[in-house]
């Protein structure tokens, strides 16, 4: 079994992380399924203070993964963005969005976020 993929912690300290067992509980799956989601790049994780964590912003209040996140991650990966670059972009304030792309992904601007990601790749 391969190691659990994670990025260096490039996120602002204000970004809340869920440890992998908490992600599993949140999703209602076993922790090895979370490991597989990370290996499949459906989620991204960082290592902070000695533990691997997934940004809480990647989850809806009902415990599901934000709908457009896996597709957005694929677009950015296909566009040549590293995990660290993807995380930086997702959690950098953007005045035209009134927040970060990660926040906008949860609302009515989700398709705009994907469109911007596609445009950045070229």
N, C-alpha and C positions, 0 to 999 in steps of 0.2 A: 504494500500500500504506500502510495506516495505521500509526501509531507503535505500539510495543510498550507495552501498558498496564502500569503498576506503581503501587504506593502509596508514600507516604512510609514510611520505616523506623520503624514504631511497635513493632517487636519488641524483646524483651530482647536484649542483646548476646550472651547465651548461645545464642540460636537460630542453629543452623548453616544457612548458605545454600549452594545450589549455583548456580554461574553457568550461564547458558543453554546454552552448549556442553556443559557437564557434564550438565545435565538431558537434553539430546538423546542423549548417549552412554548415560546411565543407562536411558533409555526405548528406545534402539535406533532412533531416528528422526533425521531431519535437523533442524537448528536452526529452520528455517522452520515445521516442524510444532509445535515448542514455542511459537513466536510465535503460531500459530493457537490452540493450547490456552489461551494467556493471553487472546487476544482473545475467545475463546468462553467465558471465565470458568470453564474446567475446572480451572485452576490460578490461583494468585495470586502476584504477585512484588512485591518491594520494591527500592528503590535504596539501596544501602549502599556507602559508600567508593568511589563512582564507578562501580559496576557494578550491573546488575540481577540479582537472585538470587531463587530459589524456595526456601522452607524445605525442608530435607532431610526433615523430619517428614512431608511429603506423599507420601513414597515408601516402599514396602515394601522389604525386603532383597533381593527378587528383581528390583528395578528397575521394578516397576509402580506406578502411582498407587494410593494407598490407596483401597480399594473404594468407600467411602461419601462420599469427599471431594467429587466433582463434584455429587452430589445435595445435600449439606449446603450447599455454596456457593450453589446455586440457591435453596434454602429461605431462607437469610439474605438474599440479594439481593432475592428477592421480598418479604421482610419489611421491606425498606427500609434494610437495613444497608449502609453503604459498605464498600469494600474494607478501609480502615483499621480500621473498627469490627469487621469480621469477623476480621481478623488479631489485633487486641487480644483479642477474646473467645477465639479459638482457643488463644492462647498465655498466657492468664492462669491462674495456679494456682487450682484449685477443690478445696477440702478434701473435698467429697462425692465427688470422682472420684479422689482420691489422685494428683493431677497436673493436667495441662491437658486441655481438650477435644481438642486435637490428639493428645495421647498416647492418650487413651481411645478415639479414633476407630479406632485400630489394633487394638483388642481387643474383648472381649465387650460393652463398653459403647457400641458404635457406635450402636446404635438409640436408646439413651438420649440420646446427644448430639443426634441428629436430632430426637427428641421435644422436647428442651429448646429447640432452635433454632426449632421450629414454635411453641412456647408463647411464646417471646420476641417473635415477630412480631405478636402480638395484644395 
